[in-house]
């Protein structure tokens, strides 16, 4: 009786807080319609001109590769690396690579597919989605480096810091997960992933164990037979699901753009606009930070921290996509702690490495600034201007898709090589 009354009181309190906040937001919008309209247009520009064309191919690619069994085959080769570093099955390696090359919506969508296909449990999905929460590399290189900073070399620096700090934060955070500490996380691995590689003792006891290529083909064939969709049906489902995910993302960006503008206008009018933007929405946050008059090292550190944090808007997008795979408040708390660790590690690395990096790259930056940034892509220097040519921007982003796909392949090759080295060292040390 006491428990039910406590639940009811907690629900009533939450309802009152949310309804009061929504009512105050409506009043603020009515009181400042022009500011709300301008903010919504800005959020729409970011989503339609940057996020939508950059994310659509990766969302479609990850879904189609999962349906054809590619993730299962890659999981066979990535098993040693993912088990040693993240204590996860090898299928998680593909989601991690998709997150690094496609951004957090694509990673969350890939994890959702793996959970639905029963390649990953809910507890494993919590860790994977926290480890694979990366910003889109096109956004870092083209938007932040080229458009915001007018310095594409800085975009490459931020991308490397973003990836390295993300791996460090995820590898360290998984050691503190309760399931990893009591050893139950490893037991959650699916039967397929356990039987694919297994332990070194099992390998020595089965002399006629199938070859690596045979196991990869078998895993892909079984996954494709379970999906059982034709190419036409798969293509239609992939397009509709990807667009639905991007519509959800666009709605979050527009709403948060209005919310940030009203917060800056009424709650903290004397504070820099970068405060709420960097905390709540990634694209607006990096844009506002790049406009601040700070030392170059501190500017890079704040941008790296904002990229590592990702913004509350991206957190809500991930939880919406994975609302069945991330149950409970403890899972959300773990995700937020990983994001904070990612932001702090990225801040420290960027602050300490920017000056050494800048000393050896001054001439390259000057060349990039005078040629690539101002001549090759002049449209990127006019972000959020109403006369912005949307068609040309989409062509620029799609023209970089082959390079992004090649980066995804290179990342998978590096991860497979590391996994093979770990497997070789494990076998050698067990002799």
Helices and strands as residue ranges (DSSP letters): H 2-31, H 33-46, I 47-51, H 52-67, H 70-85, H 91-102, H 104-116, H 122-131, H 137-138, I 139-148, H 152-173, G 174-176, H 178-181, H 184-187, H 191-196, H 200-205, H 212-227, H 231-262, I 263-267, H 274-280, H 282-290, H 296-309, H 312-321, H 329-359, H 362-370, I 372-376, G 378-382, H 390-399, H 401-430
